[in-house]
């Protein structure tokens, strides 16, 4: 099945413009393509496409961006509620979708460290989960340096390292979300379906419905301008 996923990504992973539009239309009419998406989505994402056209598009996007290496070492220490799908809370990266079918410790800790509300979607977590999250985030206890004789050295002006602030992180998240909305509009996705895809982010107040609708309107206007040109 992994070979089948690689073949799918090699064939459809880099589609853009008219080729991508034709691919989206084929998702509605091509039985072989729909079977590929259905089989791969269930195996790798544990998601059913059903008969929903939007579901096929969403699963196709997730499969084309999926990183199979993140799914090779599964764990039972972390268990999600049945049917739960957690989206990447930072960059909206589809390869970081978390489901009960692809759960690894690295992926689980990524969501737990970056989404303060993620714990409520788990039915089982390790007893030392807080310590694991701290370790994952790279926070270590201070280590005392050995006492050495003072050595005079020229004083240099300190170099300030850039530290990403919450405002920076939020701006980057919204930039990625806007790009996703443009991709959804190009695929013919409706506003209500876009809002459904961002339900977790809306609930977490990382993005608002008004912003999503405004980006969708902007994307559709750009799409019309391109056609005129």
N, C-alpha and C positions, 0 to 999 in steps of 0.2 A: 504493500500500500504506500510505503514511503517513496518508492520509485514512481508510482503513479502520481503522487503529489509533485515530485520534482518535474515530471513531464508536463503537468498542468501549469506549473509556475513558469517553466521555460517557454511554453507556448503563449500564455496569456499575461505573464507578469509585467511586461513592459508596454502594454497597449496604451495608446494615447489618441486624442482627437477623434477623427472619423473611425479609426479602427476600434477604439474603445466603444464608441456609440453603436457600431455594428455588433460588437460582442455583447453588449447589454440587450440588444434586440434578439440576438440568438439565444440568450438565456430564457426567453419567452417561448421560442418556437423549436429549438433544436433538441430533440429527445436525448441524443447521445451526450450533449453538453450538460443538460439538466441532470442526467444520471451521474455524470462525473461529480458535479457539485453536490448532489444529494449524498453520494457514497463518501466522498472526502469530508464533507462537513460533519457527517455523523461520526466518522472514525476519528478525526482529529479535533473537532470542536464540540462533539456530543450535542449537535444541534440538528433539528429536523427542519427541512425546507418547506414541507407541506405543499400547498398549492399557491402559496403567497409569492407574487412576483417580486415584492420588496425583499422577502426572505432570501430568495435566490441571489439578488444583487448584493445584499449584505454579506452572505456567506462567501460569495465569489471574491469580494474585496478582502475579507479576512483570510481566505485561502491563498490569494495571490501575494499577500504580505507576510504570511506565516513563516516563522523560523522553526523548522523541524527540530533543530538541535535543542530547543528549550523543552521538548516533549519526550526526551529519551530516558530521563531518570525520574520516574514518578515516585510519589511518597504517600503513605497512609497516615502520616502524622498530622496532616492538614486535610480536613474534610469540609466541603462546601455544601450548602443546602441544595437539594435536588433542583435542577433547572436554572441555577444561578450562573450568570455570565458577567464577570467583572471586566470593565473596559479600562484601558491604560489611563490612570488619573493624571498623568503628567504630559505625555506627548500624543495621546490618542493613537498609539502605535498598535495596529491590529495584531502584530506578532506577539503582543503581550496580553492578549485576551486570556482570561483565566476561567476555566470551567472544571467541573469535577473529572472530566476526561483527560485533561492535560496538566493537572496540578503537579508542580514540582516545588521543592522548598525555595529555590531561588525566586521563582515566579510568585509564590505565595508571599514571601517576605517583601518582594518589591511592592505588591499591593498594600500590604499591611503597613509598610513604612511610609508610603506616600498618600494613603487614604485613611484618615482617622476613623471613618465609619465602616471600614471593610470588615472589622471583627464580627459585626452582627450577622454577616452573611456566612460565617463558618459555624458548623455544628461541632467541630472538634479541633482543638489547637494544642500544641505541646504545653506542658505546665510552665516551662521557662520561656514562653513566647516573648515576653517583654525584653528579656536579656538577649534573645536571638535578634530581635528587631534592632536593639541598640548596637549589637555587634555588626549587623548587616549595614547599618548606617555609618559604621566606621568610628563610633564614639568609644574611646578607650580610656582607661584610668590613667592619670598622670604618673609618669615615672620620674623618680628623683635622679637628677644628674650627679655624678661623682664630684666631690669638691676638688677643685684644682687651684693652683696658685694663679693669682690674677696676672694677666698679660696685657700690657698696654697695646692698643691698636687704634688706628685712625678711626674716628667716628664718621660713619656714613649715614646719609639720610635714609630713613626706612623706606622700603618699597612696599606700597600698599597693594595687597593682592585683592583682586575683585572677588567679592563674595556675592553670590546670587541672593537677592533679597526676596521675600514673599511677593513683592510687587513685580520683580523680574520674572519669577516663576509663573505668576498669573498671566503676565503679558505673553510669555512664550506658549502657555497653554492655549490662550485665546487665538494666537496666531495659527497654531496647529489645528484648532477646531474650525477656524474659518476656512483653511485649506480643505478640510474634510467636507465641509458644507458645499464648497465649490465642486468637489468630486461627486458628491451625491446629486447635485443639481444636473451635472453633466450626464449622470446615469438616469435622469428622469424621476428622481425620488421626490415625493410631495413634502410639504412643510410638516404635516403631522407625523410622517414617517421619520423625518430628520429629528423632530422633537423627541420621538420615542427612542431613537438611537442615543440621544444625549440625556436620557432620563436621569441617570445617576449623577451626571455633572450638574444638571439643573437643580436636583435635590440638594447637592452639596454647595450650591450657589457659586459654582466656578464659572458658570455661563448662564445667561438668561434666555427665555423664549424670545424676547424682543430682539436680542442680538442675533440669534439664529435666523429669525425671519428676515432681519435686515441684510444679513450676509447672503441668504438665499435670493432675496430680491436683487442684490448687487450681482450675484452670479448669473441670474437669468438675464439681466440687462446686458452683461458682458457677452453672454452667449448670443443674444440677438445682434449686438454690434458686430461680432465676428462674422455672422451670417451675411450681414449687409455688406461688409467689406469683401 
